[in-house]
Amino acid sequence: MKHLSMLGFILCTFVLQTTAQNFFFHPKSAFFSQDSNYYEQHIVFDAVNRLVNNADEQSIFNEKKNRKFNISLIPVLNFTSATTHSAYLSLHSLNGINLKVTNGEKWYFEWQPTLFAGQVNANAAFFVHNNNVLYGYGPVNQQKFLMRYFHLFKWSFKPNEIFNFSLLNEPLKIGVGHYSLFADNKTAPYWQFQTSAQVWHLKYLVNIAFLSDRLFYNKENNWERKYNFTHTLSWNISKRINFNFFETVVASAYDSTGYRGFDINYLNPVIFYRPLEFGLGSPDNVLLGLALNIRVFKETVLYGQILLDEFVLSKVNQLNGWWGNKQAILAGLRAPRFLGMKNIELLGEIVFVRPFVYAHNDYSRVYGNQNQLLAYPFGSNTTEFYTSLNYTKNKFSIKTAFSAQLMASDSLPDVSLGNNPYKSYDIRNRDEGHFFLQGERHDIIRTSLNAYYYLIPDWNLYLTGAFDLSYIKTGGLMDYSGLFTLGLISTMHFDTIENLWRGMFFRY
């Protein structure tokens, strides 16, 4: 273990010192991503696949195992139109090419230059207006019709059965559920470098991400650089139980003395960030988490996550609503073959996030990127129940989903009650008496029906249609809305409905 730690430290340090930061990241860049299952099959967090199938890890290249050199070049075609119950029509296109090169299981390269063009749906206008950001995509201008060039990039090298090194422009996903309290791929993508090692039943990941942020209400400021360092240890305790330990720190490129740049103290791949933060006298934002995945019966998986943004046991025991009791819990069930039927998958999940979770007194240390959280997308001071049922038969797939959510937003613009992570927690109105769902309450119910038909398998091209129905109650006001979408898509990650829906409910 000592040699493994030293080798990891040398490799991380070498890569970061010999590669120019501008190659990884530009503060005004906005990139997109596809293939949300890539991470779940690529790094440590494919617990469901291992537990359910009771098999060895899948190939990290998400392809069938072979030792031959492969190259593919296919078009990326996405045309969707969406209309609301008020007959508001929006059009989106996402077109480009996808180049993929593999050399057995050792090398993987993928590059996808793409052009996005479309209109901002009215549902997302609130979030776009406040942040100049289209949720799940990145910075945009304030025009209704948007055009943006972006590219997807993935490079991975696996020299042996132990180590894997990757450079990616993708959002990170940690977890096996629909949401994640640790890292969720429903946000805009960002550059990151990953090193992972697998020995015995253990798998260890070191991830270094290059991010940017600015005050959500100051659109004239440039995006400020920030960095995210993450350690995750995955342990297969048995054939049925998988345990994960997670820690992450968000470090700004600036502190009270001015520009400090990239802090090399966080490059140590085995050190705990919380003691290091205290030792450095740093104001950086550290979060800790624990996750457990258990296979029950034959294929059903129970999973859960606990996130600790701040935890003082004496304050918790007092039950007086101390503002620093910042914790979140996620629990769920996933049945890939519900009731023994291989074509049906059931998922159910519940999330509780206390006020002020993910927040900081400095926006450049919030656990987010480009005014979007890196984890659970709806912020804090909220709870949600989500369930979905997916049926697949040959080239046809249909998915129905239901969500019931309670959220409480800040009722005063200059006071933080804990819903908006980008509001400084220093402007809270008191230290104690902060309780769950304080503030202006919103009751949100949503149901959706999505259908897909596989048109051209070699191009991963689908014909899709979807209908969403929502109900929102704020105080004594109630609102109903519907959204219908029809289109052609060749990547399942660009779910326009989901991104527009998330943009609708962000109150900050």
N, C-alpha and C positions, 0 to 999 in steps of 0.2 A: 504493500500500500504506500510505503514511503517513496519508493521509486516511481510509482504511478502518479503520485501527487506532484513530485518534482518535475516529471516529464510533462504533465499537463500545464504546470506553471510556465515552463520554458517555452512550450509551443504557443500558448496564449500571448505571452509577452512578446515573442518574436514576431508573430503575425501583426499585433497592434503597433509595434514600433517600426516595422519595415513597410507598412502600407499607409499611404496618405489618407487622412480622414475624409477628404473630399471625394475620394473614390467610392467610399461607402455611403456617403450622406451629403446631401445639399440641403440647407435649411428651408428652401422654398420648394423642394421637390414633393411630388405627390405620385405615388405609385399604387397599382392595383394588384390583386392576386386572384388566383383561381385554385381549384382542386383542394377544397377544405379538408379532405381526408388525407392529404399528403403527410401532414405532421403526425397524425394519429398512427400512420403506418411507418413513419420515417424515424422517429426518435423514441424516447423512453416511454411514451404515454399510450402505447397500444395495449393497455391492460385488458380491455374487453376481448380483443382478438385472442390474446394468449389464454385468458381464463375460460372463455367460451369454447374455443376450439381445442384447448389443452394441447397446444402444438408449439413448435419453435417459432421464433419471431419471423415475421414476413420479411421478404427482401426489402432493404431500405430504399430501393429504387422504385418501389411500387409497380414492379413489372415481374413477369415470369422469369424464373432463374435460367440463365444461359450464360455461356462464356464467350459469346460472339459479339462482335462490334455491330451496333445497330444505329441507324440514323433515320429520322422521320421529319417530314415537313408537311404540315397540314394547315388549311385555312381556319381562322377563328371568325365565326359568323354569329352575330347576335343582333336580332331585330325584335324589339318589343314595343307594344303600345298599351297604355293604361288609361282607363277612364273611370271617373268617380260617379257617384249617384247624381251629382249636379252637372254631369256631362262635360266635366273638365277633362280634356284629352292631352296626354303627354306621350312623346315618342322618344325612344332611346335606341341607339345603335352602338355596337362594340365590335369592331372588326380589325383583323390583323392576321398575323401568321404565327405559328408555333413551331419552333425548331427544337428537336430533342435528340440528344446523342448519348448513347450508353455503351459501356464496354464491360459486359458481364455484370458483376456485382461490385466492381471496383470503382468505376467512374460513372458519374451522372451529370449531364449538362442540359439545361433547358432555358431557352430565351424566347420571349414572346412580346414583340413590339405591337402595340395596339393603339387605335384611335377611338376615343369615346366622343360621341356627339348626342346631345339630348336636351330635353327641357326639364326644368325643376318642377316636380309635381307640387301642387299646392300644399299637400300634407307635410312636405319637407321644408316649406318656405320659412317657417319660424326658426328652425335650427340654422338654416343657411344664412338668413338675415343676421342673426346674432353672432355667427362665428365665421362666416365666409367659408364654411366647410360643408360638404355634402357627406352625410354620415356613411361610413364604410368605404369612401373613396378618397377624400382629402380636400385640400384647398381648392376653391372655385371662386370665380368672380360673381358679381351680383346680378348678372344677366340671366334672363329666363332660359336662353339657349346657350348651352355650354359645349365647348370643344376642348379636349385635352389629350395630348399624346402621353403614353406611359409605357413601361415595359415591365414584364415579369422576368425575374432572373433566379435560377437555382443552379448551384454547383455543389457537388458532393464527392468526397473521396474517402474510400474505405480501404486503407492499406492492409488490414488484417481483420481477424474476427473480433478484435477488442475495440479498436478506435474507429471513429468516424469524424470527419471534418467537413463542415458545410458553410457556404456563403450564400445568403438568400435575401431576396427582397420580397418578404411575405410577412403577414402577421403570425405570431406564435399562438398555438393552441395547446393548453395543458389541461387534460381532463378527458373524460369519456362521455360526457353528457351533452345536452343541447347548449347549456351555458357553462361558464367556468368562472370561479372566483379568482383564479390565479392568472390566467392569460387566455384571451378569447380571440378567435380569428374573425370576429364580426366588425373589427375596426379597420382603419386604413393601414395598408402595409408599410413596412419600414425595413431598412437594411439591418442585418444581423449576422453575426458569426457564431457558429456553434461548434463545440467540441464535446463528444460523448464517448464514454468507455463502458464496456460491458464485461464483467467478470463474475462467474458463478451465477447466482440468482440476483445480482445487483447490476443496476445500470445508472450511470451518473452523467448528468448534462451540465455543461457550463455554457451559458448564452450571453452574448454581449450585443446589445441593441443600440442603434443610433437614432435618436428621436429629436423632436422639436416641439415647442409650444410658445404661446403668447397669451396675453390677457384676452379673455373672450370678448370683452367689450371695447378693446382698443385695437381696431382693425388696421391702424396705420403702422403699428410696430412691426418690425421684422420678427420672423420666427427665431426664437433663441434655442441654441443647441442644448441637449441634455442626453444623458446616457443611462442605460438600464442594464444592470448586471444581475443574472439569475443563476442560482444553483438548484438542481432538483435531483433527488435520489429516489429511485424506484427499486423496491425490493419485493420479489416474489417469495413470500413467506412459505407458501405451499402451492399446490396446483389450483387451489380455490381462493387464495387470499393474496392481494397485492397491496402494498403500503407505499405511500409517497410522502417525502418531506420536501417542502418548498420554501425558499427564501429569495427575496429580491430587494434591490435597492435602486432608487432613482436618484441620480446625482446630476446636479446642474453644472454647467460649464462655468458658472459664476458663484462667488460667495461674497461675504462681507468685505473682503479685501480686494475684490475685483475679479478679473478673468483668471480662472485656474485651469481651464481646459480639461483634458482627460486625466482622471485620477487613477494612476497605476496601482495604488494600494488595493483596489478592488479586483485586481487581476489574479490574485491568489485563488486557485480553484477549489481549495478545501476549507478556507477560513470562514467563520461565521460573521455575517455582515453586522449584526447588532453590536457585539463587542468592539468590532473594528470602528464602527461609527462613533461610539462613545470614546474610544481611544484617540480618534482623530479630532474630537470636538466638532464633528461635522453636523450640519443641520439637514443632511440628506434623509430621504424618506425610505424606511425599511419596513417590509411586510414579511410575515411568516405564515406558513400554512401546512396543514396535514390533510392527507387524503387516504381513503380506504376503499378498495373495490373487492367485493365478495361474490363469488359465483355460488348461487343456490340452485337446488334442483339440478337440471341437466345443463341448461344454457342461460338461464336468467341471471343477470348481474345487478347487485345492489351497490350503489356507489355514494360517496359523500365527501365533502370538502369543508374544512374549517379554516377561516382566514382571521389572523390576528394582526390588525393594524396598530393596535395599542392594547395592552392588557395589564391592569393592576388589580390583583386579587382583592386587596383590602377595599378598593373602591367598588368593585363588583358586589362584594358582600354587604356593603352599606345600602344598596338598592336606592340610591338617591339621585340616579340619573346623571352621574358625572359625564361630562361631554367626551372625555378621553376613553370611555368604554367602547372602542371601535372594533367590532367583530362582525363576521358574516358566516352564515351556514348555508350549505347546499346539500340536498339529499335527493336521490333519484333511483329509478328502476328502469332497466333496459332488457327487453326480451326479444332477441333477434328472431326467434321462431315462436311467436306467441301461440299458445295452445297447441304446440307441436306442429304448426303449419309453417313450412319453410319460406313461404312467400309473404308472410306478415310479420312486421316488426312493431312492437309497442314500446313507447317511452313515456315516462311520467317523472316530473321533476318539480321541486319546490325550493324557493330561494328566500332567505331572510337577510337583509343588509341593514345594520343599524346606522343612525346618523353619523356623519363625518368620516365614514370609511373611505379610503383612497385619497382623502383631502390633505392639504398642507397649507401652511401660511404663506408659501411662495408658490405661485402657479407653475414655475419651472421645475418643481419637485413633486407635482401631482402625478399619481400613477396613471398617466395618459400620454397621448401623442396627438398633436394637431387638434386639440380641444375634444378628443374622443378618448374614453377610458380604454385601457389595455385589457380590462377584464369585463365583468358583468356590465352590459352596455347602458343600463338604466340608472346608474349611479347608486346613491345610498338613500337611506330612509325609505325603504320600499320592500315589498314582498310580492312574490309572484308564484302562481301555480301554472305549469305548462305541461301539456300532454299531446302526443301525436301518434297516429297510426298510419303505417305505410304498407301498401300492398304492391307487389311487383309480379308480373306475369309476362314472360317472354320480353317483348319490346315495350310493354305498357307498364306504367307506374302511376299510382295515385296516392296522394298523401292528404290526410285531414289533420288539422291541429286546432287546439283550443287553449286559450290563455286567459287567466283571471288575475288581475294585478291591482294592488293597493299602493299608491304612491302619495307622498306628501312633499310639496315643494315649498320654497321660501315665500312667505306672504309679504315680506318687506324687502325692497331692493338692497338696502344697506345693512341688512342683518342676515347672518347665516344660521339656518336651523338644521343644516346638515344634509340637504338633498343635492346641492350642487358642489361637486368636488373641486371645481375651479374657483369657488369662493373661499377666501382665506378663513380658516377656523378662528382666527384672531378677532373677527368681527361678530362672534357669537354674542348674544345678549346676556348670558350668564354662564357660570361654570357647572352648575348643577340644575337638575330639573329638566334634563333633555331625555325625552322618551320616544319610543318607536312611533312613527307616523305623526309626529308633531308638525304643524304647519298647515298649509292649504291642501286638503285631501282630494285625490283624484281616484275614482273607481273606474277601471278599464277592463272591458271584456271584449275578447276578439276570437273569432272563429274563421277558419280558412279552409279552402279546398283547392288542391293543386293536382293537375294531371300532366303527365309527360308521355310522349311517344318517341321512341328511338328511331329516327329517320335514317341516318347514315352512321353506323357504328364506327367506321374508320375515322370519321371526322368528329366523333363524339357529339353529333348534332341531334338535338331534340326539338320536337314541336311541343309547346307548352301552353297551357291555359290555366288561369287561377281566378278565384273569387274570394275576397276578404270582406267580412262584415264586422263592424266594431260599434261598441257602445261606450260612451264616456260620460261620467257624471262628476261635476265639480261644484261643490256646494249644492245649490238648488237647481243648477243648470244641467240639462241632459242633451246629448248630441249623438246622432246615429250617422254612420257613414258606410259606404260600400266602395270597393275598388275591384275592377275587373281588368285582367291582363291577358294578352294573347301575344305569342311571338315564337321566334326561332332562337334557340340558344345552343352554343357549343361548349359551354362551361357552366357547371352547376353552382359554382361559388357566387357568381354575379346574380344574386337573387334581388332583383330590383324592388320587388314588393317588400321584402324584409327591410331593406335599407330605407325605403321611403317611410315604412311604418315606424322604424326606430326614430327617424328624424322628426316624426310628428309629436312624440311625447317628451322630448327633452325640453324641460322648462327653463334651462339656463342658456 
